[in-house]
Amino acid sequence: MKRYYYLGNDLTALEEAAVDLHEAGISDLQIHVLSQQDAELTKRHLHQVHPFAQRAIIQSGLAGAAIGAVLAAIALLLGMAFNASSAMEWLPFAVLAFIVFAFSTWEGGFYGIQVCSKECKRFKEMLSTGHHVLLVDVDKQSAERVRHILAYHQALVEAGEGEARPAWLLASQKNFQAFVKAMP
């Protein structure tokens, strides 16, 4: 799956484009708008990029986990260096390894809360000038149809492409929404 980016400075044009995409079978889960006018997006029933996705929490958390795994391995190597042979002798080293790993992962995620994601950094300058970014996640079969539909919207400018959320994640979100609707 790919993510296509379109820039526009008019929310009405983005709203019209979103309606056309819906009519073409593109679901709400595949269309998002990155903007600094979140309240206006809600009024127009446009799906904003989730604040969690605007931050680098996952990427930084994974980097912290990698650092924590290395530090945990060092803690366990210390146990070997001290010739720990019984479970009681290994316990402090195992606890230290777990604490170091957990702390590093938490600290990485905490850092990620404070940092913008790559997508936000990519469009930060455009967002600060009042532009909005339409993000459309589609598979290869739908990509040409999306380009054809959005070519009719003169107010939108193609701003490139990137990596979309995995198809299994979109499918699980659709199934979860269907489950929630079906439940009393």
Backbone as CSV, one residue per row, in Angstrom:
resi,resn,N_x,N_y,N_z,CA_x,CA_y,CA_z,C_x,C_y,C_z
1,MET,0.847,-1.181,0.000,0.000,0.000,0.000,0.888,1.238,0.000
2,LYS,0.370,2.270,-0.627,1.070,3.548,-0.694,0.176,4.643,-0.134
3,ARG,0.832,5.684,0.323,0.132,6.877,0.811,0.439,8.015,-0.152
4,TYR,-0.617,8.649,-0.628,-0.479,9.777,-1.544,-0.840,11.058,-0.801
5,TYR,-0.038,12.090,-1.021,-0.217,13.367,-0.343,-0.671,14.417,-1.356
6,TYR,-1.655,15.221,-0.933,-2.143,16.322,-1.755,-2.244,17.560,-0.874
7,LEU,-1.722,18.673,-1.362,-1.755,19.939,-0.630,-2.898,20.801,-1.125
8,GLY,-3.519,21.487,-0.185,-4.560,22.445,-0.534,-4.645,23.493,0.552
9,ASN,-5.098,24.684,0.202,-5.244,25.728,1.219,-6.702,26.034,1.514
10,ASP,-7.615,25.228,0.953,-9.041,25.433,1.139,-9.666,24.139,1.642
11,LEU,-10.240,24.180,2.827,-10.848,22.972,3.399,-12.079,22.527,2.618
12,THR,-12.751,23.453,1.961,-13.908,23.072,1.144,-13.473,22.168,-0.002
13,ALA,-12.341,22.481,-0.625,-11.824,21.645,-1.714,-11.432,20.258,-1.194
14,LEU,-10.852,20.198,-0.014,-10.506,18.900,0.573,-11.752,18.107,0.918
15,GLU,-12.776,18.802,1.389,-14.033,18.137,1.720,-14.673,17.546,0.457
16,GLU,-14.679,18.306,-0.627,-15.227,17.814,-1.893,-14.428,16.618,-2.407
17,ALA,-13.113,16.695,-2.275,-12.266,15.580,-2.711,-12.546,14.332,-1.874
18,ALA,-12.734,14.504,-0.585,-13.027,13.371,0.292,-14.366,12.736,-0.073
19,VAL,-15.359,13.556,-0.396,-16.665,13.031,-0.814,-16.518,12.225,-2.097
20,ASP,-15.766,12.756,-3.065,-15.559,12.028,-4.319,-14.837,10.703,-4.094
21,LEU,-13.867,10.718,-3.192,-13.147,9.480,-2.884,-14.064,8.461,-2.207
22,HIS,-14.930,8.928,-1.313,-15.896,8.032,-0.664,-16.818,7.401,-1.703
23,GLU,-17.279,8.215,-2.637,-18.166,7.703,-3.681,-17.461,6.671,-4.566
24,ALA,-16.136,6.756,-4.640,-15.365,5.807,-5.443,-14.994,4.555,-4.658
25,GLY,-15.442,4.477,-3.406,-15.199,3.271,-2.620,-14.013,3.326,-1.681
26,ILE,-13.409,4.479,-1.522,-12.299,4.625,-0.584,-12.904,4.912,0.793
27,SER,-12.532,4.125,1.788,-13.161,4.250,3.111,-12.559,5.388,3.927
28,ASP,-13.265,5.746,5.009,-12.790,6.791,5.917,-11.432,6.459,6.513
29,LEU,-11.175,5.184,6.725,-9.912,4.768,7.328,-8.723,5.032,6.414
30,GLN,-8.989,5.263,5.139,-7.924,5.481,4.170,-7.713,6.955,3.836
31,ILE,-8.568,7.829,4.359,-8.495,9.257,4.044,-8.328,10.045,5.340
32,HIS,-7.281,10.851,5.403,-7.040,11.701,6.565,-6.561,13.065,6.106
33,VAL,-6.723,14.049,6.970,-6.263,15.402,6.676,-5.351,15.852,7.807
34,LEU,-4.201,16.346,7.428,-3.249,16.910,8.380,-3.384,18.421,8.300
35,SER,-3.772,19.031,9.401,-4.036,20.464,9.405,-3.829,21.014,10.809
36,GLN,-3.664,22.313,10.881,-3.582,22.964,12.185,-4.950,23.469,12.637
37,GLN,-5.978,23.231,11.843,-7.336,23.664,12.173,-8.196,22.444,12.505
38,ASP,-7.889,21.795,13.615,-8.569,20.549,13.980,-10.067,20.747,14.202
39,ALA,-10.464,21.859,14.810,-11.884,22.096,15.069,-12.662,22.231,13.764
40,GLU,-12.067,22.882,12.787,-12.719,23.050,11.488,-12.849,21.708,10.767
41,LEU,-11.861,20.846,10.935,-11.942,19.508,10.339,-13.108,18.726,10.928
42,THR,-13.294,18.836,12.220,-14.385,18.127,12.884,-15.734,18.646,12.397
43,LYS,-15.863,19.955,12.229,-17.113,20.533,11.732,-17.458,20.006,10.348
44,ARG,-16.455,19.805,9.532,-16.666,19.386,8.145,-16.668,17.865,7.985
45,HIS,-16.569,17.159,9.080,-16.561,15.694,9.093,-15.389,15.116,8.292
46,LEU,-14.265,15.811,8.335,-13.036,15.309,7.734,-12.236,14.618,8.837
47,HIS,-11.632,13.508,8.515,-10.889,12.739,9.515,-9.469,13.277,9.627
48,GLN,-9.182,13.804,10.797,-7.845,14.340,11.004,-6.860,13.213,11.301
49,VAL,-5.610,13.491,11.045,-4.565,12.554,11.411,-4.546,12.500,12.934
50,HIS,-4.599,11.307,13.474,-4.665,11.139,14.921,-3.438,11.781,15.573
51,PRO,-3.628,12.487,16.693,-2.486,13.121,17.362,-1.367,12.136,17.702
52,PHE,-1.730,10.887,17.988,-0.736,9.852,18.266,0.157,9.622,17.042
53,ALA,-0.427,9.701,15.841,0.335,9.485,14.610,1.160,10.711,14.229
54,GLN,0.876,11.851,14.824,1.641,13.057,14.533,2.934,13.114,15.333
55,ARG,3.095,12.206,16.237,4.287,12.143,17.076,5.115,10.916,16.724
56,ALA,6.378,10.916,17.085,7.289,9.819,16.759,7.392,8.831,17.923
57,ILE,6.265,8.540,18.553,6.273,7.683,19.741,6.739,6.272,19.407
58,ILE,6.171,5.679,18.378,6.504,4.294,18.036,7.962,4.184,17.611
59,GLN,8.402,5.057,16.711,9.769,4.993,16.222,10.772,5.193,17.356
60,SER,10.520,6.183,18.201,11.438,6.442,19.306,11.373,5.338,20.352
61,GLY,10.182,4.793,20.572,10.042,3.687,21.511,10.804,2.458,21.043
62,LEU,10.749,2.186,19.741,11.505,1.052,19.195,13.009,1.285,19.291
63,ALA,13.442,2.523,19.051,14.866,2.840,19.197,15.292,2.680,20.654
64,GLY,14.442,3.124,21.576,14.731,2.944,22.997,14.782,1.477,23.377
65,ALA,13.883,0.670,22.795,13.880,-0.769,23.069,15.160,-1.421,22.549
66,ALA,15.639,-0.977,21.384,16.886,-1.525,20.844,18.061,-1.194,21.753
67,ILE,18.106,0.041,22.211,19.169,0.437,23.139,19.032,-0.354,24.441
68,GLY,17.798,-0.512,24.917,17.553,-1.275,26.138,17.952,-2.735,26.007
69,ALA,17.737,-3.317,24.819,18.131,-4.719,24.603,19.644,-4.869,24.684
70,VAL,20.364,-3.901,24.127,21.833,-3.954,24.205,22.286,-3.807,25.651
71,LEU,21.689,-2.860,26.375,22.065,-2.665,27.784,21.674,-3.863,28.639
72,ALA,20.538,-4.489,28.335,20.117,-5.689,29.065,21.085,-6.838,28.804
73,ALA,21.547,-6.949,27.562,22.538,-7.982,27.251,23.830,-7.745,28.011
74,ILE,24.214,-6.486,28.138,25.423,-6.159,28.919,25.220,-6.546,30.378
75,ALA,24.032,-6.279,30.921,23.751,-6.656,32.306,23.837,-8.172,32.483
76,LEU,23.337,-8.915,31.515,23.421,-10.380,31.602,24.854,-10.870,31.413
77,LEU,25.628,-10.165,30.580,27.050,-10.517,30.439,27.812,-10.268,31.734
78,LEU,27.377,-9.258,32.477,27.984,-9.017,33.795,27.759,-10.219,34.717
79,GLY,26.576,-10.822,34.607,26.302,-12.025,35.394,27.254,-13.147,35.040
80,MET,27.553,-13.264,33.760,28.519,-14.281,33.335,29.918,-13.938,33.837
81,ALA,30.252,-12.628,33.807,31.585,-12.204,34.258,31.779,-12.476,35.747
82,PHE,30.694,-12.400,36.520,30.781,-12.670,37.959,30.540,-14.153,38.274
83,ASN,30.517,-14.988,37.250,30.359,-16.441,37.400,29.121,-16.823,38.202
84,ALA,28.009,-16.200,37.876,26.747,-16.568,38.530,26.365,-17.963,38.050
85,SER,26.074,-18.842,39.012,25.778,-20.222,38.616,24.384,-20.681,39.046
86,SER,23.869,-20.150,40.116,22.542,-20.574,40.574,21.509,-19.509,40.219
87,ALA,20.251,-19.900,40.355,19.161,-18.969,40.056,19.210,-17.746,40.961
88,MET,19.580,-17.950,42.207,19.658,-16.826,43.149,20.770,-15.861,42.777
89,GLU,21.847,-16.357,42.221,22.936,-15.468,41.818,22.587,-14.712,40.527
90,TRP,21.746,-15.327,39.665,21.350,-14.682,38.413,20.226,-13.671,38.612
91,LEU,19.479,-13.791,39.695,18.297,-12.950,39.910,18.600,-11.453,39.833
92,PRO,19.630,-10.937,40.518,19.883,-9.485,40.427,20.216,-9.024,39.005
93,PHE,20.945,-9.857,38.277,21.316,-9.488,36.910,20.093,-9.520,35.985
94,ALA,19.220,-10.494,36.184,17.999,-10.587,35.377,17.067,-9.415,35.675
95,VAL,16.935,-9.069,36.943,16.095,-7.926,37.324,16.678,-6.635,36.755
96,LEU,17.994,-6.494,36.854,18.649,-5.311,36.296,18.428,-5.240,34.785
97,ALA,18.557,-6.358,34.095,18.351,-6.390,32.647,16.926,-5.973,32.298
98,PHE,15.937,-6.491,33.034,14.546,-6.131,32.771,14.303,-4.646,33.024
99,ILE,14.815,-4.139,34.124,14.603,-2.725,34.468,15.261,-1.811,33.438
100,VAL,16.461,-2.139,33.020,17.163,-1.318,32.029,16.411,-1.337,30.699
101,PHE,15.933,-2.520,30.282,15.184,-2.626,29.032,13.882,-1.826,29.101
102,ALA,13.138,-2.003,30.186,11.853,-1.301,30.334,12.058,0.212,30.405
103,PHE,13.051,0.652,31.152,13.304,2.081,31.283,13.712,2.690,29.939
104,SER,14.573,2.009,29.201,15.020,2.532,27.905,13.860,2.634,26.928
105,THR,12.988,1.629,26.923,11.823,1.670,26.041,10.905,2.819,26.429
106,TRP,10.641,2.958,27.718,9.783,4.046,28.198,10.396,5.400,27.863
107,GLU,11.683,5.548,28.083,12.352,6.820,27.822,12.333,7.157,26.329
108,GLY,12.497,6.141,25.478,12.406,6.366,24.038,11.027,6.848,23.640
109,GLY,9.984,6.216,24.181,8.617,6.645,23.897,8.343,8.038,24.444
110,PHE,8.879,8.321,25.617,8.700,9.646,26.216,9.349,10.721,25.346
111,TYR,10.514,10.413,24.799,11.161,11.347,23.881,10.308,11.530,22.627
112,GLY,9.733,10.430,22.129,8.926,10.475,20.921,7.678,11.324,21.057
113,ILE,7.150,11.450,22.268,5.983,12.306,22.496,6.317,13.758,22.186
114,GLN,7.559,14.131,22.386,7.968,15.518,22.228,8.421,15.863,20.814
115,VAL,8.543,14.850,19.953,9.101,15.050,18.617,8.030,14.767,17.563
116,CYS,7.987,15.582,16.526,7.052,15.357,15.416,7.493,14.155,14.593
117,SER,6.512,13.471,14.022,6.812,12.349,13.139,7.418,12.859,11.834
118,LYS,7.930,11.934,11.023,8.539,12.319,9.744,7.528,13.028,8.850
119,GLU,6.278,12.560,8.865,5.245,13.196,8.033,5.016,14.640,8.447
120,CYS,4.918,14.860,9.742,4.678,16.234,10.221,5.860,17.134,9.902
121,LYS,7.060,16.613,10.055,8.247,17.409,9.734,8.280,17.746,8.247
122,ARG,7.874,16.778,7.436,7.897,16.957,5.982,7.011,18.123,5.551
123,PHE,5.866,18.301,6.206,4.901,19.327,5.800,4.783,20.468,6.817
124,LYS,5.692,20.538,7.755,5.595,21.536,8.826,5.550,22.963,8.284
125,GLU,6.412,23.261,7.337,6.453,24.616,6.773,5.156,24.949,6.040
126,MET,4.631,23.995,5.278,3.385,24.225,4.542,2.203,24.385,5.498
127,LEU,2.193,23.596,6.569,1.109,23.709,7.548,1.133,25.066,8.240
128,SER,2.320,25.570,8.500,2.422,26.859,9.191,1.963,28.020,8.312
129,THR,1.926,27.816,6.993,1.441,28.870,6.094,-0.045,28.737,5.798
130,GLY,-0.738,27.822,6.487,-2.180,27.701,6.337,-2.641,26.624,5.379
131,HIS,-1.727,25.834,4.847,-2.109,24.749,3.946,-2.580,23.536,4.747
132,HIS,-3.244,22.636,4.064,-3.720,21.385,4.639,-3.211,20.257,3.750
133,VAL,-3.006,19.096,4.336,-2.491,17.956,3.581,-3.529,16.843,3.621
134,LEU,-3.936,16.392,2.443,-4.837,15.255,2.313,-3.977,14.009,2.143
135,LEU,-4.197,13.003,2.994,-3.457,11.753,2.940,-4.428,10.652,2.515
136,VAL,-4.065,9.924,1.485,-4.920,8.846,0.982,-4.083,7.571,0.913
137,ASP,-4.496,6.552,1.660,-3.823,5.257,1.662,-4.580,4.308,0.740
138,VAL,-3.918,3.826,-0.308,-4.572,2.912,-1.245,-3.602,1.833,-1.706
139,ASP,-4.182,0.733,-2.206,-3.369,-0.327,-2.778,-3.070,0.009,-4.238
140,LYS,-2.272,-0.833,-4.871,-1.840,-0.549,-6.246,-3.010,-0.481,-7.222
141,GLN,-4.038,-1.303,-6.998,-5.172,-1.322,-7.918,-5.971,-0.025,-7.855
142,SER,-6.053,0.589,-6.697,-6.861,1.804,-6.524,-6.079,3.085,-6.756
143,ALA,-4.773,3.007,-6.861,-3.945,4.211,-6.949,-4.275,5.044,-8.184
144,GLU,-4.414,4.399,-9.315,-4.697,5.142,-10.546,-6.078,5.793,-10.486
145,ARG,-7.029,5.104,-9.886,-8.386,5.652,-9.743,-8.357,6.893,-8.857
146,VAL,-7.587,6.855,-7.771,-7.478,8.005,-6.870,-6.827,9.180,-7.593
147,ARG,-5.765,8.925,-8.323,-5.114,10.002,-9.076,-6.065,10.621,-10.098
148,HIS,-6.835,9.777,-10.741,-7.787,10.253,-11.752,-8.867,11.134,-11.095
149,ILE,-9.376,10.699,-9.946,-10.408,11.468,-9.246,-9.855,12.806,-8.763
150,LEU,-8.679,12.778,-8.154,-8.131,14.004,-7.580,-7.551,14.941,-8.636
151,ALA,-7.351,14.459,-9.851,-6.892,15.342,-10.928,-7.954,16.379,-11.277
152,TYR,-9.223,16.076,-11.004,-10.312,17.018,-11.279,-10.390,18.140,-10.249
153,HIS,-9.719,17.990,-9.154,-9.751,19.013,-8.104,-8.542,19.929,-8.282
154,GLN,-8.793,21.059,-8.938,-7.718,21.985,-9.281,-7.065,22.632,-8.064
155,ALA,-7.797,22.704,-6.951,-7.258,23.360,-5.756,-6.256,22.479,-5.014
156,LEU,-6.180,21.211,-5.395,-5.255,20.291,-4.740,-4.033,20.060,-5.615
157,VAL,-2.880,20.072,-4.979,-1.622,19.859,-5.680,-0.998,18.576,-5.157
158,GLU,-0.575,17.716,-6.059,0.063,16.468,-5.642,1.380,16.793,-4.946
159,ALA,1.580,16.189,-3.762,2.757,16.509,-2.961,3.629,15.290,-2.697
160,GLY,3.457,14.247,-3.486,4.331,13.096,-3.343,3.613,11.884,-2.791
161,GLU,4.411,10.899,-2.463,3.875,9.650,-1.927,4.807,9.126,-0.857
162,GLY,4.284,8.208,-0.086,5.067,7.632,0.999,4.536,6.263,1.360
163,GLU,4.978,5.775,2.477,4.576,4.448,2.937,3.292,4.558,3.749
164,ALA,2.316,3.747,3.390,1.020,3.766,4.074,1.026,2.762,5.227
165,ARG,-0.042,2.827,5.991,-0.232,1.815,7.027,-0.426,0.463,6.353
166,PRO,-0.011,-0.603,7.004,-0.150,-1.935,6.388,-1.616,-2.293,6.137
167,ALA,-1.842,-3.091,5.103,-3.203,-3.487,4.729,-3.865,-4.275,5.853
168,TRP,-3.096,-5.094,6.576,-3.686,-5.882,7.667,-4.205,-4.972,8.780
169,LEU,-3.551,-3.829,8.994,-4.012,-2.903,10.027,-5.325,-2.253,9.603
170,LEU,-5.417,-1.842,8.342,-6.676,-1.262,7.841,-7.805,-2.283,7.918
171,ALA,-7.522,-3.523,7.537,-8.549,-4.570,7.579,-9.001,-4.830,9.014
172,SER,-8.055,-4.845,9.947,-8.444,-5.087,11.342,-9.258,-3.915,11.897
173,GLN,-8.938,-2.689,11.482,-9.725,-1.534,11.923,-11.142,-1.594,11.356
174,LYS,-11.275,-1.993,10.091,-12.606,-2.137,9.486,-13.400,-3.217,10.214
175,ASN,-12.772,-4.335,10.501,-13.456,-5.425,11.200,-13.858,-5.006,12.614
176,PHE,-13.007,-4.246,13.286,-13.333,-3.777,14.625,-14.521,-2.827,14.592
177,GLN,-14.539,-1.919,13.612,-15.675,-0.994,13.491,-16.963,-1.758,13.197
178,ALA,-16.896,-2.770,12.353,-18.074,-3.576,12.062,-18.539,-4.315,13.307
179,PHE,-17.594,-4.804,14.104,-17.914,-5.492,15.349,-18.610,-4.556,16.324
180,VAL,-18.081,-3.333,16.458,-18.660,-2.357,17.381,-20.089,-1.980,16.954
181,LYS,-20.305,-1.836,15.642,-21.648,-1.512,15.146,-22.621,-2.650,15.376
182,ALA,-22.143,-3.880,15.273,-23.016,-5.047,15.419,-23.379,-5.336,16.872
183,MET,-22.530,-4.920,17.782,-22.791,-5.200,19.191,-23.830,-4.234,19.753
184,PRO,-24.665,-4.714,20.709,-25.696,-3.825,21.274,-25.129,-2.755,22.170
